[in-house]
């Protein structure tokens, strides 16, 4: 365990009491009181993170939260007043205290102990079943007969918590097809958070009420544009159902954002002011953007962005989430934000993926594995040869605008799979790494010179392997 159980329980109780007090102080009052409460929480976190960050980092954070009129303090104030207090407390307590503070400290210890990657986030698929069949979704090709049993999921989370992992994400298929088991899982594991990637169409009043009770859940709703675009991929009437689900979740004070796959066809729409304002109006707090990946049977390379389009996404997402201007909605772009997380986070470096067959994969987009939870413990699966290849190779590129061993460095994926002896885990049609290479190589060749130009403009003379931090990295 991360620390002595008695000490941990006392520390968690203190942190929880501080969160409770902060919520009660801020609700119905003002941002000045919120700033004071935020500073107290930063002061509590500093001793837990003193070995990871220098004192000046905490001074900078205290300075940031001390401005009650700042954009993001206004964002936080609105969230505290609109979210259900129990949902807010459980997500802050388990995601921040358990996951990012004590849990992550223990994860770092285990990385040293086992000399391998050790994630602090696990993404797993409760089922391959889905009530929709969206064009371009790799999960839709799996069929609807594969499931992790409740016992599988319970064991997975139990073993994960023993390794310091307290953030669990679920995709599929459609995880809401298993909502009874997921609610049961969240109720049992109250020191972790469970965040679901969902199409939103199975969310109703009764479910929202149950989420209020357990508290430790949040949601990423898939939406790829306005009604015509969204329904063109997901089916007639789905957009209206998604908007209804958002309105229900907003009514019950649940925490949710979006999961957006951006393509050459929709990238401007899903980052437009009009689209942002619509999402904010429905209660969305954050957008997670994912670059279209050409994987699986029927992958369409025409949906991949050209260099000009990808550069647009880099600048637009940073504009949206800037300290000033933009919108009060937090955006992350998992392909273009590599510089903030030192490149690829897959292969257990920060997260790993488990499909509904139990195969432990390096990434939700990379379907190769040499380990299965039905045959080995979670720790043994994280020590599989493919993950060790990731550990040896990361970062895969000193230019973190080229982080992925598949999309921007496609020769590396095939080499790692071959050396490790991993196999394709595509559950409908095994996919060779040579097929993936063929699709990604032209994209990588086109993006490389532009990525090098942008990186040099933003990080002149930067050598990532010897980086000690700079103003460019912190912007």
Secondary structure as UniProt FT lines:
FT   HELIX           5..26
FT   TURN            27..28
FT   HELIX           31..49
FT   TURN            50..52
FT   HELIX           55..65
FT   TURN            68..69
FT   HELIX           71..82
FT   HELIX           85..91
FT   HELIX           92..103
FT   HELIX           104..114
FT   STRAND          121..125
FT   TURN            135..136
FT   HELIX           139..142
FT   HELIX           150..162
FT   TURN            163..164
FT   STRAND          167..171
FT   HELIX           175..178
FT   HELIX           179..188
FT   TURN            190..191
FT   STRAND          193..198
FT   TURN            201..202
FT   HELIX           205..214
FT   STRAND          217..222
FT   HELIX           227..234
FT   TURN            236..237
FT   HELIX           238..251
FT   TURN            252..253
FT   STRAND          256..262
FT   TURN            264..268
FT   HELIX           269..271
FT   HELIX           273..281
FT   TURN            282..283
FT   STRAND          286..291
FT   TURN            297..298
FT   HELIX           301..303
FT   HELIX           307..320
FT   STRAND          330..333
FT   TURN            334..337
FT   HELIX           338..340
FT   TURN            341..342
FT   TURN            346..349
FT   STRAND          351..354
FT   TURN            356..357
FT   STRAND          359..361
FT   TURN            364..365
FT   STRAND          368..369
FT   TURN            373..375
FT   HELIX           378..382
FT   HELIX           385..393
FT   TURN            400..401
FT   TURN            405..408
FT   HELIX           410..420
FT   STRAND          423..424
FT   HELIX           433..458
FT   TURN            460..461
FT   HELIX           464..466
FT   HELIX           471..474
//
